[in-house]
Structures are given as C-alpha cells and as structure tokens.
Amino acid sequence: MTRMVAISIIGPVKQIPFTGPIILFIGIFIYPMKRVVDMEKVVRNVFLLDFYGSLLTEHQRNVLDMHYNNDFSLAEISELMNISRQGVHDTIKRSNKILNKYEQKLGLVNRYMRLKKDNDRMLKIVKKLQLYFKEKDNMEDVQEELKQLYQYIASVLEFDNGECS
C-alpha cells in the first residue's frame, strides 16, 4: 500500500509516496501526511488563540490553553475542569469555530503570517548585501547603513535571526 508521507531533514517538509513502516533515522523524520496536516492545524489554532483568545470566555480560553499550549488530552482537561470529556470536545469545537469567525472577519493571523514571511525575506536580502559589501573596499558607510537597516527590520516583529522571540 502506497501512502503519502512527509519527510523533514531538519528543514522544510517534503511530501513523497512511501510504502512500508514509518521510519526514524537520526536527523531524518518520516511522518504520515495526516500527522503533518494535523500539526499545521494545531499551529494555526494556537495562533488564533493567541490573537483572539481574550475575546473568548474564561472557560473557553482555559480549555483551549490546556489543550493547545499545555498538550493536555480531553480526559485530562475534563478531570481538571470537572466536566465531561464530551463537554471538553464540544467546547474546543465551538471555541475554534468562534476563533475562525474572528479571523475570517479581521484577518489578523493571516496578516501577521504574511508580515513574518516578508520580514524573513528582507532579513535574508540584507544579510546577503552585508556579505557582498563586506568584501568591497571603502564600503564601511554602506555596511553600517545595512547593519542599521537589518536591526530595524529585525525589531519590527521582534525577530532574532529570523525566529520569533
């Protein structure tokens, strides 16, 4: 049976057809595609919670926080919150639906992701230019300007070497 899997070699995830068991090599991870898609959905839900969580009720926010940020199972949350497992499931579904409606109307997460991507591109370009001008004679002024530009771009979304801090 051939199925799609995602491979990450300490970098971007690649999709390939794969037959056989899931394998783990040092530095190479092979995941079933469903797991990768689920992780992307979880990451998006975490962003939605971060951006719009204050618009939820305290109960909804707590359940989602335990589920996404603390990786609690539905059973663990139900025990801690003293509600049924089905109640936790319903709260998560309902809260995610609310968060997605906010995102559909306001678009803050999509805008942030686009800005982050653009910011990463600008930082890479500035780094390349810094390396280029570093090799040239009498380019100290240009090098200093590029350094200041890099620091400004990095501070716009509080980035440190392309990673959100």
N, C-alpha and C positions, 0 to 999 in steps of 0.2 A: 504494500500500500504506500503510495507516494503522498506526502503532505507537505505543505509549505511551512518552513521554519525560518526563524530569524537568527542570524549569526552576528555577534558583536565581537570584533577582535580589538578590544579596548579602543573603541571608536564608534563610527556610525554603524547602525544596524543594517545588515544586508538580508534580503529575502531570497531563499533558494529552495528548490524542491528537494526533499530529503526522504529517504526510506531508512527504516531501522530505528533503533532506540535513540533516546536523547542522550547526547554525549557531553561530558565536561572535560575539556583539556585545560591545562594551565594557560590562562590568558585568553582562551577562546571559549565563548559560551554559546551554546545552541539551545534556543528556546522554541517551543511550539508557538506558531503565529498567534494563536488565541491569547496566550500569556502576554505577548508584546502589546497587542491591541488593548488588552485589559489594563496594562501598566500605563499606557498613554492616556486612557480614560481616567485612571486614578489621578495621574499628574494634573490633568485638566480640572478634575473635581477639586483638587487641593488648591489650585489657583482660584477657582470660583469661590471656594470657601474663604480664602484669604482676602479677596476683593470685596465680596458681598456678604460675608458671614455676619457682620454686625446688623444686617437687615433681617436676619432670621430671629426666631425666638431663642431665648437662652437654652431651652431644652433641645431644640433642633441643632443649634450651634454645638452644644456639648456632645450630642450623639455623633455628629459628623466629625468633630475634632477627635473623638476617641477612635472612630472607625478609620479615618484617613491619616491623621497625623500621628496617632499612637498605635495604629495597626491592631486594634482590638477586634476580636471576632464578634459576630452578632450575639453569641451566647454570653461572652464576657460583658458586653455592654448591657445586655438585658439583666444580668445578675447585679451589676453595679448600679443601674438606674432603677432597678426593681420594676421592670416592665417585661412583657413577653418578648420572645425572640421575634415573633411576627410584628409586634409593635415597633421594634427597632428597625426591622426591614422596611416597614411602611413609612416610618419617619425619615429614613435615609432616602427612599424613593421620592417621597413628597418634597423633601428639602432640596434634593438635586433638581427636581423639576422647577422649583421656585428659583434656585440659583441660575439655572439655564434661561429662565424667562428674563431675569435681570440682565444677564449677559446679552441676550438677544436684543433687548431694548437699549442698553447702554454701551455694550461692546468694549468694556474696559480691558478685559483679559486679552482679547484679540489685538487691541491696540498696543498693550504692553508687550505682547509676544512679537509683534511687528517691530516695535521700537528696539527691543532687545536684539533682534536679528540684525536690524540696520546698524545698531551701535557696535555689534560684534564685527560687522563688515568694515566700518570706519576705523575701528581699532586695528584691524589687520592691515589696512591700507597705510595707516600712519606708521605702524611698526616697519613695514616694508620700505617706506620712504626714509625713515630714520636710518635704516641699514644702508640704503643707497647713498644718502648724503654723508654718512659717516666716513665713507671711503674717499670722498672728494676733498680736495684742498680748499681752504678758506671758506668753508661752508658752516662754520660754527654758529652763525646767526640763524641760518635756516634750520640747523639741527636744534637749536634752542627753541625756535618757534614751533617746530614739530613736536618737541617734548611738551611744551605748554598746551598745544592742541590735544595731544594724547591725554594729558592729565584732565583737561576739561571734558573731553568725551567720556573718559572713564568715570568721572564723577557724576555725569548726568543721571545715570541709573544706578550709581554706586556699584560699579564693576571693579573687579580686581583680576587682571589677566583674563578677561573675557568671562569670568564667572560671577554670578550674582552673589553679593556678600550678605 
